[in-house]
Amino acid sequence: MWDPYADIKQFTLSNGVTVHTLDLPGREWIRVCCIVHVGCERDPVGKEGVTHFVEHMVSKNMYVPYLEMKQFFESLGGSVSFGSTNAHATWYEFFIPNQANVMQQALDWFGDLLFSRRLVDGIEHERGVITREFHQKYPFSYRHDRILHINRSLFPDQWYARQTRPLGLLETIATLTVEDLQSQYDMYYTPANVEVLCVGGISGLSIQDLFAHSHMNQEKDGRRFSASLPVADIPLPGTSHEVFSLSTVTDAKTESAAFAQFCVMPVQTKPFVYNLTSAVCYNFLFEELRTVRGLVYGVNVDWDNYRDHLVFTIGASGIDPTKIHEVESLVQDQLSHLLGDEERFIRCKDRLLQQIRMKDLSGKSIIDSARRELVAHGQIRSDHQDLDSVEKVFFEDVQPVLSRLNSQSAMTVLEVP
């Protein structure tokens, strides 16, 4: 089994930037991802959306025009991404031919972009762009309001009780100032708080020297911001059951209902417990609700990892409104049944092990997976480590999670016409 993550090397620049490299012999390209360890979870109260706004602003305040930089990468057959933001991190990427002079130019630009910008130009332009982005994500305002209401019911003390995603709130987007943006940038965009992933044909480039002699190695004071400690006391949801009628917010007609169940979970010390719980739940619920009974069209089982806790979600959509309560009862019955279904657990575990062995990897998938690992866990785990972790998960590890899903710790929401 090819396990590229086991071959990743690491070094630290004199200014504190941590660089992870993977040489892929024979590749004529290099893919680089620069991770800043700040996401919307660190937006101050009343300034929701500031981290995402900073992401928009940094490339618009370079000494080289935005379009000129973009054209530089594209003219070489490569590409550039001037920023993405999630709850925990912001990242910037470029893809170039493996030529030393091109790599040097790209590192110089990205070093200056990350560490030495004054965010003074284009704030009103970007404010307008972000406002349009918000309306594109939430064309119907009640959707945003519903998500925020559910988040507040689940865990009122968490950042996501103030905003649903990195975009922030319309009222805070409208009031953020240059000073707000610069303060967030200066605090978090520092070498100590940045990690870089570099993957591709790098063996002949003296890659460590290229980084060391680039603007990526410029000095700037700062520190690494780590994930919060696991939440010790998880509150019960503010409400355990809600029925939401679409007719209260829209005149649009629909013949479809939806079921959703949310449950805040503690951090697991064993990796892959939630992966396997999700797989077991999805496998059984899709089989029962869709394949056997034909009561739903879609089934979704997933979780959001907030690093100090998780939110586990079970959903079903495309439901005949007259059958919504039947679906609700069946989900609870099936979760109870799963507590004794070790055979299904073993099947799902065997499938996950085989999926790890059969990964079909590209340079982009390697760097994306490594980025997610660094952001979520602070390290890059090899596939062999993942196989070992999955092998150590047993049915008794999953049973408490299934029990919590079927208890007062869960919040059920029914959406009906």
C-alpha positions in Angstrom: 0.0 0.0 0.0 1.3 3.4 -1.0 1.4 5.6 2.1 2.7 9.0 1.1 1.9 10.6 4.5 4.5 8.3 6.1 7.2 10.0 4.0 6.4 13.6 4.8 9.4 15.5 6.2 9.3 18.6 8.4 11.6 21.5 9.2 11.2 24.9 10.9 12.4 28.2 9.5 14.3 30.6 11.7 11.3 32.8 12.0 9.0 30.0 13.3 7.1 28.8 10.2 6.7 25.0 10.1 7.1 23.4 6.7 6.0 19.9 5.8 7.4 18.5 2.5 6.7 15.4 0.4 8.8 14.6 -2.6 7.0 12.8 -5.4 9.7 11.7 -7.9 8.9 12.3 -11.5 6.3 15.0 -10.9 6.9 18.2 -12.8 4.8 20.3 -10.5 4.7 21.6 -6.9 1.6 22.2 -4.9 1.9 24.5 -1.8 -0.7 25.2 0.9 -0.1 27.9 3.6 -2.2 27.3 6.7 -2.9 30.2 9.1 -4.2 28.8 12.4 -7.2 31.2 12.7 -10.8 30.5 11.8 -14.1 32.1 12.6 -14.1 30.5 16.1 -11.7 33.3 17.0 -13.9 36.1 15.8 -14.4 38.5 18.7 -18.0 39.0 20.0 -19.6 41.7 17.9 -17.1 41.3 15.0 -18.4 38.0 13.6 -17.0 37.5 10.1 -13.7 39.4 10.7 -11.4 36.4 10.0 -13.2 35.7 6.6 -13.1 39.4 5.8 -9.3 39.5 6.4 -8.9 36.5 4.0 -10.6 38.6 1.3 -8.4 41.7 2.0 -4.9 40.4 2.1 -4.5 39.7 -1.7 -6.1 43.0 -2.5 -3.5 44.9 -0.6 -0.3 43.5 -2.2 2.2 45.6 -4.0 1.5 43.5 -7.1 -2.1 43.8 -8.5 -4.3 40.8 -7.8 -5.0 40.1 -11.4 -1.3 40.3 -12.3 -0.5 37.7 -9.7 -3.3 35.5 -10.8 -2.1 35.7 -14.4 1.4 34.8 -13.4 0.3 31.4 -12.0 -2.2 30.7 -14.8 0.3 31.6 -17.6 2.6 28.8 -16.3 -0.3 26.3 -16.5 -0.7 26.5 -12.7 -3.3 28.1 -10.4 -3.6 30.1 -7.2 -6.2 30.3 -4.5 -6.1 33.5 -2.4 -7.9 32.1 0.5 -10.5 29.9 2.1 -11.7 30.1 5.7 -13.4 27.6 8.0 -14.0 27.4 11.7 -10.4 26.7 12.6 -8.1 27.9 9.9 -7.5 30.0 6.8 -5.4 28.7 4.0 -3.9 29.9 0.7 -2.6 27.7 -2.1 -0.6 27.7 -5.3 0.2 25.1 -8.0 3.3 25.7 -10.2 5.9 23.9 -12.4 8.8 22.7 -10.3 11.2 25.4 -11.3 13.4 27.1 -8.7 12.9 30.7 -10.0 9.1 30.2 -10.1 9.0 28.7 -6.6 11.1 31.6 -5.3 8.8 34.2 -6.7 5.7 32.5 -5.4 7.2 32.1 -1.9 8.2 35.8 -1.8 4.7 36.9 -2.7 3.0 34.5 -0.3 5.4 35.5 2.5 4.6 39.1 2.1 0.9 38.4 1.7 0.9 36.5 5.0 3.2 38.6 7.2 3.5 42.3 6.0 0.2 43.6 4.7 -1.5 46.9 5.7 -5.2 46.3 5.0 -6.1 49.8 3.9 -7.5 49.4 0.3 -10.7 47.9 -1.0 -12.7 47.5 2.2 -16.0 48.7 0.7 -15.5 46.7 -2.4 -14.9 43.5 -0.4 -17.7 44.3 2.0 -20.0 44.3 -1.0 -18.6 41.0 -2.3 -19.0 39.3 1.1 -22.6 40.6 1.4 -23.4 39.1 -2.0 -21.7 35.9 -0.9 -23.9 35.8 2.2 -27.1 36.2 0.2 -26.0 33.6 -2.3 -25.5 31.1 0.6 -28.8 32.1 2.3 -31.2 33.3 -0.5 -34.0 32.8 2.1 -33.2 34.5 5.4 -35.2 32.1 7.4 -32.7 29.3 6.6 -29.9 31.3 8.3 -32.2 32.1 11.2 -33.2 28.5 11.7 -29.6 27.2 11.7 -28.6 29.9 14.2 -31.6 29.0 16.4 -30.6 25.3 16.4 -27.0 26.2 17.2 -28.1 28.3 20.2 -30.3 25.6 21.4 -27.5 23.0 21.2 -24.7 24.9 22.9 -25.3 28.6 23.6 -21.8 29.3 24.9 -20.1 28.3 21.6 -19.0 30.6 18.7 -21.5 29.0 16.4 -24.4 30.3 18.6 -23.3 33.7 17.2 -22.8 32.9 13.6 -23.5 30.0 11.3 -20.3 30.0 9.3 -17.2 32.1 8.6 -19.2 34.7 6.7 -20.4 36.3 9.9 -23.7 38.2 10.2 -25.0 40.9 7.9 -25.0 43.4 10.7 -21.4 42.8 11.6 -20.2 42.6 8.0 -21.7 46.1 7.6 -19.8 47.6 10.5 -16.3 46.0 10.5 -13.6 48.6 10.1 -10.0 48.7 8.7 -8.8 48.8 12.3 -10.8 45.6 13.1 -9.3 43.8 10.1 -5.7 44.9 10.8 -5.9 43.9 14.4 -7.1 40.4 13.5 -4.4 40.1 10.8 -1.6 41.3 13.1 -2.5 38.9 15.9 -2.9 35.7 13.9 -0.9 36.2 10.7 2.5 35.5 12.2 5.2 32.9 11.3 4.7 31.0 14.6 1.0 30.5 13.7 1.6 29.3 10.1 2.3 25.9 8.7 3.1 25.2 5.0 2.6 22.0 3.1 4.7 21.5 0.0 4.2 18.4 -2.2 5.5 17.5 -5.6 8.8 17.1 -7.6 11.0 18.9 -5.1 14.1 16.6 -4.8 16.3 18.7 -7.1 15.4 22.1 -5.8 17.1 22.5 -2.5 13.7 23.2 -1.1 14.8 24.1 2.4 17.2 26.8 1.1 14.4 28.2 -1.2 12.2 28.7 1.8 15.0 30.0 4.0 16.0 32.7 1.5 12.5 33.8 0.7 10.1 36.3 2.2 8.4 33.4 3.9 11.3 33.6 6.4 10.7 37.2 7.4 10.6 38.0 11.1 7.4 38.9 12.9 6.5 38.4 16.5 3.6 36.1 17.4 2.7 32.7 18.8 0.9 29.5 17.8 -2.8 29.4 18.7 -3.8 25.9 19.7 -7.2 24.3 19.9 -9.2 24.7 23.1 -9.2 21.9 25.7 -12.0 19.3 25.4 -15.3 20.5 26.8 -15.8 18.9 30.2 -19.5 19.6 30.7 -21.8 19.3 27.7 -25.2 20.9 28.4 -28.5 19.3 27.4 -30.1 21.1 24.4 -32.4 24.0 25.2 -35.2 22.0 23.6 -35.4 18.3 22.7 -38.1 18.5 20.1 -39.3 21.1 17.6 -41.7 21.1 14.6 -41.1 23.9 12.2 -43.7 24.7 9.6 -42.5 26.3 6.4 -45.8 28.0 5.9 -44.9 30.3 8.7 -42.1 31.9 6.7 -43.0 31.4 3.0 -46.0 31.0 0.7 -44.1 28.5 -1.5 -45.8 25.1 -1.7 -44.0 21.9 -1.0 -45.0 18.2 -0.5 -41.8 17.3 1.2 -40.9 17.1 4.9 -37.5 16.6 6.6 -36.2 15.0 9.8 -33.0 16.1 11.6 -31.5 15.1 14.9 -28.5 16.8 16.5 -26.4 15.7 19.4 -23.4 17.4 21.0 -20.7 14.8 21.7 -17.5 14.8 23.8 -14.1 14.5 22.2 -13.0 10.9 21.7 -9.6 9.7 22.8 -9.8 6.9 20.3 -9.6 8.0 16.6 -12.3 6.7 14.2 -15.0 6.0 16.8 -17.2 8.7 15.2 -16.3 7.6 11.7 -17.5 4.1 12.5 -20.6 5.2 14.4 -21.5 7.4 11.4 -21.0 4.5 9.0 -23.1 2.0 11.0 -25.9 4.5 11.4 -26.0 5.5 7.7 -25.8 1.9 6.6 -28.7 0.8 8.7 -30.9 3.8 8.3 -30.6 4.0 4.5 -31.3 0.3 4.3 -34.4 0.6 6.5 -35.8 4.0 5.6 -35.1 4.1 1.9 -34.3 0.6 0.5 -36.8 -1.5 2.6 -39.6 1.0 3.4 -39.3 3.7 0.8 -40.2 6.4 3.3 -37.4 8.9 2.5 -35.3 9.9 -0.5 -32.1 11.0 1.2 -30.3 9.9 4.4 -27.4 11.9 5.9 -25.3 11.0 8.9 -22.3 13.3 9.6 -20.6 15.2 12.4 -18.9 18.6 12.7 -15.6 18.4 14.6 -15.1 21.6 16.7 -12.0 20.0 18.2 -13.1 20.5 21.8 -16.4 18.8 21.1 -18.4 17.4 18.1 -22.0 17.8 16.8 -23.4 14.6 15.4 -26.2 14.9 12.9 -28.7 12.4 11.5 -31.0 13.6 8.7 -33.6 12.3 6.3 -35.2 14.3 3.5 -37.8 13.9 0.8 -40.4 12.6 3.3 -44.1 12.4 2.7 -45.4 14.9 5.3 -48.0 12.4 6.5 -45.2 9.9 7.3 -42.9 12.3 9.2 -43.8 11.0 12.6 -43.4 7.4 11.4 -39.9 8.2 10.2 -39.1 9.9 13.6 -40.2 6.8 15.5 -38.4 4.4 13.2 -35.1 6.3 13.6 -35.3 6.0 17.4 -36.2 2.3 17.1 -33.4 1.6 14.7 -30.9 3.4 16.9 -31.9 1.2 19.8 -31.6 -1.9 17.5 -28.1 -0.9 16.5 -26.9 -1.2 20.1 -27.0 -5.0 19.6 -25.9 -5.1 16.0 -22.2 -6.0 16.3 -22.3 -7.9 13.0 -23.1 -4.6 11.1 -20.4 -2.8 13.0 -17.8 -5.4 11.9 -18.9 -5.1 8.2 -18.6 -1.3 8.4 -15.2 -1.6 10.1 -13.9 -4.0 7.4 -15.1 -1.7 4.7 -13.3 1.3 6.3 -10.1 -0.6 6.6 -10.3 -1.6 2.9 -11.1 2.0 1.9 -7.9 3.2 3.6 -5.9 0.5 1.7 -7.5 1.4 -1.6 -7.0 5.2 -1.5 -6.6 6.7 -5.0 -4.4 9.7 -4.3 -3.4 12.7 -6.3 -1.2 15.6 -5.3 -4.2 17.7 -4.5 -5.9 15.0 -2.4 -2.7 14.4 -0.5 -2.3 18.1 0.4 -6.0 18.5 1.2 -6.0 15.5 3.5 -2.7 16.7 5.2 -4.2 20.1 5.7 -7.3 18.7 7.4 -5.2 16.6 9.7 -3.0 19.5 10.7 -6.0 21.7 11.4 -8.1 19.1 13.2 -5.4 17.2 15.1 -2.2 19.2 14.9 -0.3 16.4 13.2 -0.3 14.4 9.9 -1.1 10.8 10.5 0.0 8.1 8.1 -2.4 5.6 6.5 -0.6 2.9 8.4 -1.4 4.7 11.7 -5.0 5.1 10.5 -5.3 1.4 9.9 -3.9 0.6 13.3 -6.4 3.1 14.9 -9.3 1.6 13.1 -8.3 -1.9 14.2 -8.4 -0.8 17.8 -12.0 0.4 17.7 -14.4 -2.1 19.0 -18.2 -2.4 19.2 -18.2 -1.4 22.9 -16.6 2.0 21.8 -19.4 2.8 19.5 -22.3 1.7 21.8 -22.1 4.7 24.2 -22.3 7.1 21.2 -25.4 5.3 19.9 -26.9 5.5 23.4 -26.3 9.2 23.6 -27.9 9.7 20.1 -31.1 8.0 21.5 -31.4 10.0 24.7 -32.3 13.4 26.1 -29.0 14.7 24.9 -30.3 14.8 21.3 -32.4 17.5 19.7 -35.0 16.5 17.1 -36.3 19.0 14.5 -39.1 18.1 12.1 -39.6 20.4 9.1 -43.1 20.2 7.6 -45.1 22.2 5.0 
